[in-house]
Amino acid sequence: MRNSPDDRLFDNVIEALRSAKLLQARIALGLSGGVDSMVLLNLLASARGAHPVQIHALHINHQISPRADQWARLCAERCAELSVAFQEVRVSARPRGGESLEAIAREARYAHFRAQAVDAVALAHHMDDQAETLLLQLLRGAGAHGVAAMPAVRVLNAQSGLKLIRPLLYVTRGDIEEYATHHALRWIDDESNADVKFDRNYLRHRVLPLIAERFPGYRQTWMRASRNFADLIDLAVEVAQADATDALQDGNLRIAALRELTPPRARNLVRWHLAQQGFPMPGRERLDEALRQLLQARPGAQPCVVLGPVQLARHRGQLLLMPTAPAPPAGWQIAWHGERELDLPPGLGRLRLDVTTGAGLSQKLADQAGVLVRGRLGGDRMKLAPDRPSRTLKNLLQEAGIPHWQRDRIPLLCIGPNIAWVAGVGLDCRFEAQSGESALQPHWEPTDR
């Protein structure tokens, strides 16, 4: 690396692109208008002189600050000066219950980043950002994944292979500001960055300056620490993959295999499995309690533990992962008027009725008595065979192996007042179509995660 700030920053960017095999790539820069992203814009534009890299800038206008449109104009003007394609995307960040405005804004940004038709998205995070992130994660009691903080490169969209790259992660805020001043760059100072009611700002303005007085090299030291934690994560993934060789069965983890592992390895394997399915990580205490219930429940039990957006359930000797869905409304019902598809209440998916001949429900009986789709009620019964008595739906669901937590989510199709079909159970024999008769064949399509 060369010695001047200009040379060091440019060399860092080129090396970051080379390491990620992006020197001939299409890159979208997340351009906020702050000093960090404006410097990275300048550096990436300069990189085009030596390498066939293609750059365009993406500015996400959250419309939060009264100066938001001014920021967008500044970004557009600078891109025009550098002959860099520019795109502004306006989003509306409205927090939902219990969520912060900062979290909603970040979610909106990353949704647009993931949708980019490029090879990589470049963000201007630097070494000071990394230090703040590491300290925040420690204060929140994060595990190795959190303390490893931000990687220099990671996959942003597994389907498209889109990468996220941070070319300035190994330079300091001071170097970036010195570069910006030297090149007389214009940038935006977001007024919210001075508000110490936000945890990150409090650390930046109140805590880290005190640490810097006593430990001036803390940024570099913490960067090494985060990389060490990243190595531990890689090792944990290798251990989980080895354990999964024996533990995975039909895409699910076997309860018996989890019982054979030590608690740390069982937790590690479940965390890895959650990550593979795209679920967020639960806290250690909650995961420990979930595993205790799932592994120690009596034989034949079907415990189901909700951990925020994911449910962990035990069924037929396997650990199932399912998205947490809202409970269906009490007493829900939908009248059928000939539609080929019926949208069920939120979280229940849809019901498709295909027209067939001789196999399924009698179209004639359905037209005569009317069709209603609903959820379970107490006392429901069905008759599955002419030579057998009717039986309670509860017993039939048990025999079909449908776990108790799914039984209230299964749609029932009634002809007149009687149940004619239940997903996972079958047809009531009294409503089966005769040979050659027009029939309806129901198919339940549960909501996918």
C-alpha positions as CSV (number, residue, x, y, z in Angstrom):
1,M,0.0,0.0,0.0
2,R,1.2,3.5,-0.7
3,N,1.4,6.2,2.0
4,S,-0.8,9.2,1.1
5,P,-4.5,9.0,2.1
6,D,-5.6,9.2,-1.6
7,D,-3.3,6.3,-2.5
8,R,-4.3,4.2,0.5
9,L,-8.0,4.6,-0.1
10,F,-7.7,3.9,-3.8
11,D,-5.5,0.8,-3.2
12,N,-8.0,-0.5,-0.6
13,V,-10.9,-0.2,-3.1
14,I,-8.9,-1.9,-5.9
15,E,-7.8,-4.7,-3.6
16,A,-11.3,-5.2,-2.3
17,L,-12.6,-5.5,-5.8
18,R,-9.8,-7.8,-6.8
19,S,-10.3,-10.1,-3.8
20,A,-14.0,-10.4,-4.5
21,K,-13.3,-10.9,-8.3
22,L,-15.3,-7.8,-9.2
23,L,-12.7,-5.8,-11.2
24,Q,-14.8,-6.5,-14.4
25,A,-18.2,-6.5,-12.7
26,R,-21.4,-4.4,-12.6
27,I,-21.6,-2.6,-9.3
28,A,-24.4,-0.6,-7.7
29,L,-23.2,1.9,-5.1
30,G,-25.6,2.6,-2.3
31,L,-25.2,6.4,-2.3
32,S,-26.7,8.2,0.7
33,G,-25.0,11.5,0.1
34,G,-22.9,11.4,3.3
35,V,-19.2,11.8,3.2
36,D,-18.4,8.1,3.2
37,S,-20.6,7.2,0.2
38,M,-19.5,10.3,-1.7
39,V,-15.9,9.4,-1.3
40,L,-16.6,5.8,-2.4
41,L,-18.4,7.2,-5.4
42,N,-15.3,9.2,-6.3
43,L,-13.0,6.2,-5.8
44,L,-15.1,3.8,-7.9
45,A,-15.4,6.3,-10.6
46,S,-11.6,6.6,-10.6
47,A,-11.3,2.8,-10.8
48,R,-12.9,2.8,-14.2
49,G,-9.8,4.4,-15.6
50,A,-7.7,1.2,-14.8
51,H,-10.3,-1.6,-14.9
52,P,-13.5,-2.4,-16.9
53,V,-15.8,-2.1,-13.9
54,Q,-19.3,-0.7,-14.5
55,I,-20.8,1.6,-11.9
56,H,-24.2,3.0,-11.2
57,A,-25.4,4.8,-8.1
58,L,-28.6,4.0,-6.2
59,H,-30.0,6.6,-3.8
60,I,-32.8,5.5,-1.4
61,N,-34.8,8.5,-0.5
62,H,-36.6,7.6,2.8
63,Q,-38.4,10.9,2.8
64,I,-37.8,11.3,6.6
65,S,-35.6,14.4,6.8
66,P,-37.0,17.7,5.5
67,R,-33.8,17.9,3.5
68,A,-34.3,14.5,1.8
69,D,-35.0,15.9,-1.7
70,Q,-31.9,18.2,-1.4
71,W,-29.8,15.2,-0.6
72,A,-31.1,13.4,-3.7
73,R,-30.3,16.4,-5.9
74,L,-26.8,16.6,-4.6
75,C,-26.2,12.9,-5.3
76,A,-27.7,13.3,-8.8
77,E,-25.5,16.3,-9.6
78,R,-22.3,14.6,-8.5
79,C,-23.1,11.5,-10.5
80,A,-23.7,13.6,-13.6
81,E,-20.3,15.3,-13.0
82,L,-18.6,11.9,-12.9
83,S,-20.7,10.4,-15.8
84,V,-22.1,7.7,-13.4
85,A,-25.7,6.5,-14.0
86,F,-27.9,7.6,-11.1
87,Q,-31.2,6.2,-9.8
88,E,-33.4,7.6,-7.0
89,V,-35.9,5.3,-5.3
90,R,-38.4,6.9,-3.0
91,V,-39.6,4.8,-0.1
92,S,-41.9,5.4,2.9
93,A,-40.6,4.1,6.2
94,R,-43.4,3.7,8.6
95,P,-42.6,1.7,11.8
96,R,-44.9,-1.2,12.8
97,G,-45.6,-2.0,16.4
98,G,-42.4,-2.3,18.4
99,E,-40.1,-1.6,15.5
100,S,-37.7,1.4,15.3
101,L,-37.7,3.9,12.4
102,E,-34.0,3.0,11.9
103,A,-34.8,-0.7,11.5
104,I,-37.7,-0.1,9.0
105,A,-35.5,2.3,6.9
106,R,-32.7,-0.3,6.8
107,E,-35.2,-3.0,5.7
108,A,-36.5,-0.8,2.9
109,R,-32.9,-0.1,1.7
110,Y,-31.8,-3.7,1.7
111,A,-35.0,-4.8,-0.1
112,H,-34.0,-2.6,-3.0
113,F,-30.3,-3.6,-2.8
114,R,-31.2,-7.3,-3.1
115,A,-33.3,-6.6,-6.2
116,Q,-30.4,-5.0,-8.2
117,A,-29.6,-6.7,-11.5
118,V,-25.8,-6.4,-10.9
119,D,-22.9,-8.4,-9.6
120,A,-22.5,-6.6,-6.4
121,V,-23.8,-3.8,-4.2
122,A,-21.1,-1.6,-2.7
123,L,-21.6,0.2,0.6
124,A,-19.3,2.7,2.3
125,H,-19.0,1.3,5.8
126,H,-15.6,1.8,7.3
127,M,-13.5,0.8,10.3
128,D,-15.2,3.2,12.7
129,D,-18.6,1.8,11.7
130,Q,-17.2,-1.7,12.3
131,A,-16.1,-0.7,15.8
132,E,-19.5,0.8,16.6
133,T,-21.3,-2.3,15.4
134,L,-19.1,-4.7,17.4
135,L,-19.6,-2.7,20.6
136,L,-23.4,-2.5,20.0
137,Q,-23.6,-6.2,19.5
138,L,-21.6,-6.9,22.7
139,L,-24.0,-4.6,24.6
140,R,-26.9,-6.5,23.2
141,G,-25.4,-9.9,24.3
142,A,-24.9,-11.1,20.7
143,G,-23.1,-14.3,19.9
144,A,-20.2,-14.9,17.6
145,H,-22.2,-13.9,14.5
146,G,-23.1,-10.5,16.0
147,V,-19.6,-9.8,17.4
148,A,-18.0,-10.7,14.0
149,A,-19.9,-7.6,12.9
150,M,-19.8,-6.7,9.2
151,P,-18.0,-8.8,6.7
152,A,-16.1,-7.2,3.9
153,V,-17.9,-9.4,1.4
154,R,-21.1,-11.5,1.8
155,V,-23.8,-12.9,-0.4
156,L,-26.8,-10.6,-0.5
157,N,-29.1,-12.6,-2.7
158,A,-28.5,-16.4,-2.9
159,Q,-30.7,-16.9,-5.9
160,S,-29.0,-14.4,-8.1
161,G,-25.5,-14.6,-6.6
162,L,-25.5,-10.9,-5.8
163,K,-22.7,-9.9,-3.4
164,L,-22.5,-7.1,-0.9
165,I,-19.0,-5.5,-0.7
166,R,-17.6,-2.9,1.7
167,P,-14.4,-1.6,0.0
168,L,-13.7,0.9,2.8
169,L,-14.0,-1.4,5.7
170,Y,-10.3,-1.3,6.5
171,V,-9.9,2.5,6.5
172,T,-10.9,5.0,9.2
173,R,-13.4,7.8,9.2
174,G,-10.5,10.3,9.6
175,D,-8.9,9.0,6.3
176,I,-12.2,9.3,4.5
177,E,-12.8,12.9,5.7
178,E,-9.2,13.9,4.8
179,Y,-9.7,12.5,1.3
180,A,-13.0,14.4,0.9
181,T,-11.5,17.7,2.0
182,H,-8.5,17.2,-0.2
183,H,-10.8,16.7,-3.2
184,A,-13.2,19.5,-2.2
185,L,-16.1,17.1,-2.3
186,R,-19.6,18.1,-1.2
187,W,-21.7,15.9,1.0
188,I,-24.6,15.9,3.4
189,D,-24.4,15.9,7.1
190,D,-27.6,14.0,8.3
191,E,-28.8,15.9,11.3
192,S,-30.0,12.7,12.9
193,N,-26.4,11.4,13.2
194,A,-25.9,13.9,16.0
195,D,-28.9,12.7,18.1
196,V,-27.5,10.7,21.0
197,K,-30.9,9.2,21.8
198,F,-29.9,6.6,19.2
199,D,-27.6,4.0,20.6
200,R,-25.1,4.1,17.8
201,N,-24.8,7.9,17.9
202,Y,-24.4,7.7,21.7
203,L,-21.5,5.3,21.3
204,R,-20.0,7.4,18.5
205,H,-20.1,10.8,20.3
206,R,-19.9,9.9,24.0
207,V,-18.3,6.5,24.5
208,L,-15.8,5.8,21.7
209,P,-13.9,9.2,22.1
210,L,-13.1,8.2,25.7
211,I,-11.9,4.8,24.6
212,A,-9.7,6.5,21.9
213,E,-8.0,8.7,24.5
214,R,-6.8,5.6,26.4
215,F,-6.6,3.1,23.6
216,P,-5.9,5.0,20.3
217,G,-5.5,1.8,18.3
218,Y,-8.8,0.3,19.4
219,R,-10.3,0.3,15.9
220,Q,-7.6,-1.9,14.5
221,T,-7.6,-4.2,17.6
222,W,-11.4,-4.6,17.4
223,M,-11.1,-5.3,13.7
224,R,-8.8,-8.2,14.4
225,A,-11.2,-9.4,17.1
226,S,-14.1,-9.4,14.7
227,R,-12.1,-11.4,12.2
228,N,-11.2,-13.9,14.8
229,F,-14.9,-14.3,15.6
230,A,-15.6,-14.7,11.9
231,D,-13.1,-17.6,11.9
232,L,-15.0,-19.2,14.8
233,I,-18.2,-18.9,12.8
234,D,-16.6,-20.7,9.8
235,L,-15.5,-23.4,12.2
236,A,-19.0,-23.7,13.7
237,V,-20.5,-24.0,10.2
238,E,-18.0,-26.9,9.4
239,V,-19.0,-28.7,12.6
240,A,-22.7,-28.2,11.9
241,Q,-22.3,-29.5,8.3
242,A,-20.5,-32.6,9.7
243,D,-23.2,-33.2,12.3
244,A,-26.0,-32.6,9.7
245,T,-24.7,-35.6,7.7
246,D,-26.2,-38.0,10.2
247,A,-28.9,-35.7,11.7
248,L,-30.7,-34.6,8.6
249,Q,-33.6,-36.8,7.4
250,D,-36.0,-35.6,4.6
251,G,-34.8,-32.1,5.2
252,N,-35.5,-32.1,8.9
253,L,-33.3,-32.8,11.9
254,R,-33.8,-36.0,13.8
255,I,-34.6,-35.6,17.4
256,A,-32.5,-38.7,18.3
257,A,-29.5,-37.3,16.6
258,L,-29.9,-34.0,18.5
259,R,-30.1,-35.8,21.8
260,E,-26.7,-37.5,21.1
261,L,-24.9,-34.2,20.7
262,T,-23.5,-32.1,23.5
263,P,-25.7,-29.0,24.2
264,P,-23.3,-26.6,22.4
265,R,-23.2,-28.8,19.3
266,A,-27.0,-29.2,19.4
267,R,-27.5,-25.5,19.6
268,N,-25.0,-24.9,16.8
269,L,-26.7,-27.5,14.5
270,V,-30.1,-26.0,15.1
271,R,-28.8,-22.4,14.5
272,W,-27.2,-23.6,11.2
273,H,-30.4,-25.3,10.2
274,L,-32.4,-22.1,10.9
275,A,-29.9,-20.1,8.8
276,Q,-30.2,-22.6,6.0
277,Q,-34.0,-22.2,6.0
278,G,-33.7,-18.4,6.1
279,F,-35.0,-17.9,9.6
280,P,-33.6,-15.3,12.0
281,M,-31.5,-16.5,15.0
282,P,-33.3,-16.7,18.4
283,G,-31.5,-15.7,21.6
284,R,-29.6,-18.4,23.5
285,E,-31.9,-18.6,26.4
286,R,-35.0,-19.0,24.3
287,L,-33.3,-21.6,22.1
288,D,-32.1,-23.5,25.1
289,E,-35.7,-23.6,26.5
290,A,-37.1,-24.6,23.1
291,L,-34.6,-27.5,22.8
292,R,-35.3,-28.6,26.4
293,Q,-39.0,-28.9,25.7
294,L,-38.5,-30.6,22.3
295,L,-35.9,-33.1,23.4
296,Q,-37.2,-34.0,26.9
297,A,-41.0,-34.3,26.1
298,R,-42.5,-37.7,26.7
299,P,-42.6,-40.2,23.8
300,G,-45.5,-39.4,21.4
301,A,-45.8,-35.8,22.5
302,Q,-45.8,-33.1,19.9
303,P,-44.5,-29.9,21.5
304,C,-44.4,-26.7,19.5
305,V,-42.4,-23.7,20.6
306,V,-42.8,-20.2,19.1
307,L,-39.6,-18.2,18.8
308,G,-40.8,-15.0,17.1
309,P,-41.2,-15.5,13.4
310,V,-40.3,-19.3,13.6
311,Q,-41.9,-22.2,15.3
312,L,-39.9,-25.3,16.3
313,A,-42.0,-28.4,16.6
314,R,-41.5,-32.1,17.2
315,H,-43.3,-34.6,15.0
316,R,-42.6,-38.2,14.2
317,G,-39.1,-38.1,15.6
318,Q,-38.1,-35.0,13.7
319,L,-37.6,-31.3,14.4
320,L,-39.8,-29.2,12.1
321,L,-39.2,-25.5,11.3
322,M,-42.2,-23.5,10.4
323,P,-43.0,-19.8,9.9
324,T,-45.2,-18.4,12.7
325,A,-48.6,-17.5,11.2
326,P,-51.5,-15.6,12.7
327,A,-54.2,-17.7,14.3
328,P,-57.2,-18.1,12.0
329,P,-60.3,-16.0,12.9
330,A,-62.7,-17.9,15.1
331,G,-65.7,-19.3,13.2
332,W,-64.4,-18.4,9.7
333,Q,-66.3,-19.7,6.7
334,I,-66.4,-19.0,3.0
335,A,-69.3,-19.8,0.6
336,W,-68.2,-21.4,-2.7
337,H,-69.9,-20.0,-5.8
338,G,-68.1,-21.9,-8.5
339,E,-64.7,-20.4,-8.2
340,R,-61.7,-22.6,-9.2
341,E,-59.6,-21.0,-6.4
342,L,-60.6,-19.7,-3.0
343,D,-58.3,-17.5,-0.9
344,L,-58.5,-18.6,2.7
345,P,-58.0,-16.4,5.8
346,P,-54.5,-15.0,6.2
347,G,-51.9,-17.6,6.9
348,L,-54.1,-20.5,5.6
349,G,-53.2,-20.4,1.9
350,R,-55.8,-21.2,-0.7
351,L,-58.1,-24.0,-1.8
352,R,-58.2,-25.1,-5.4
353,L,-61.2,-27.1,-6.9
354,D,-60.4,-28.9,-10.1
355,V,-63.3,-30.2,-12.3
356,T,-62.8,-33.9,-13.0
357,T,-64.9,-36.9,-13.9
358,G,-65.8,-39.8,-11.6
359,A,-63.1,-39.0,-9.0
360,G,-63.8,-36.5,-6.2
361,L,-66.9,-34.8,-4.8
362,S,-70.2,-35.1,-6.7
363,Q,-70.7,-31.8,-8.6
364,K,-74.5,-32.6,-8.6
365,L,-74.7,-32.8,-4.8
366,A,-72.5,-29.7,-4.4
367,D,-74.8,-27.7,-6.7
368,Q,-78.0,-28.9,-5.0
369,A,-76.9,-28.3,-1.4
370,G,-74.3,-25.6,-1.7
371,V,-70.7,-25.7,-0.6
372,L,-69.1,-24.0,2.4
373,V,-65.4,-24.0,3.3
374,R,-64.7,-23.5,7.0
375,G,-62.4,-24.4,10.0
376,R,-63.0,-27.1,12.6
377,L,-65.9,-26.9,15.0
378,G,-66.6,-29.1,18.0
379,G,-68.3,-32.4,17.3
380,D,-67.4,-32.6,13.6
381,R,-67.8,-36.2,12.2
382,M,-67.1,-37.9,8.9
383,K,-67.9,-41.3,7.2
384,L,-64.9,-42.5,5.2
385,A,-66.3,-45.9,4.0
386,P,-69.9,-47.2,3.4
387,D,-69.3,-50.2,5.6
388,R,-68.0,-48.2,8.6
389,P,-69.6,-45.9,11.0
390,S,-69.0,-42.1,11.1
391,R,-66.2,-41.0,13.3
392,T,-65.1,-37.8,15.0
393,L,-62.8,-35.6,13.0
394,K,-60.5,-35.3,16.0
395,N,-59.8,-39.1,15.8
396,L,-59.4,-39.0,12.1
397,L,-56.9,-36.2,12.2
398,Q,-54.9,-38.1,14.9
399,E,-54.8,-41.2,12.7
400,A,-53.7,-39.2,9.7
401,G,-50.7,-38.1,11.7
402,I,-51.6,-34.4,11.5
403,P,-50.0,-32.7,14.5
404,H,-52.2,-30.9,16.9
405,W,-50.8,-27.4,16.1
406,Q,-52.0,-27.8,12.5
407,R,-55.4,-29.1,13.1
408,D,-57.1,-25.8,13.5
409,R,-55.5,-24.5,10.3
410,I,-56.8,-27.2,8.0
411,P,-59.8,-26.3,5.8
412,L,-63.0,-28.4,5.7
413,L,-65.3,-28.5,2.7
414,C,-69.0,-28.9,3.6
415,I,-71.8,-29.8,1.3
416,G,-74.9,-28.6,3.0
417,P,-74.5,-29.0,6.7
418,N,-72.2,-32.0,6.4
419,I,-68.4,-32.3,6.1
420,A,-67.6,-33.7,2.6
421,W,-63.8,-33.4,2.5
422,V,-61.0,-32.5,4.9
423,A,-57.4,-31.7,3.8
424,G,-55.1,-34.6,4.8
425,V,-58.0,-36.9,5.7
426,G,-60.0,-37.3,2.5
427,L,-63.6,-37.6,1.2
428,D,-66.8,-38.5,3.1
429,C,-68.1,-41.5,1.1
430,R,-71.6,-40.1,1.1
431,F,-70.5,-37.3,-1.3
432,E,-68.3,-39.2,-3.7
433,A,-69.0,-38.8,-7.4
434,Q,-70.2,-41.9,-9.3
435,S,-68.4,-43.3,-12.3
436,G,-68.7,-40.9,-15.2
437,E,-70.2,-38.2,-13.1
438,S,-68.9,-34.6,-13.1
439,A,-66.8,-34.1,-9.9
440,L,-64.8,-31.6,-7.9
441,Q,-61.3,-32.5,-6.7
442,P,-60.2,-30.2,-3.8
443,H,-56.5,-29.4,-3.3
444,W,-55.3,-27.4,-0.4
445,E,-52.2,-25.1,-1.0
446,P,-50.9,-24.0,2.4
447,T,-49.2,-20.6,2.7
448,D,-45.5,-20.9,1.8
449,R,-42.9,-19.1,3.9
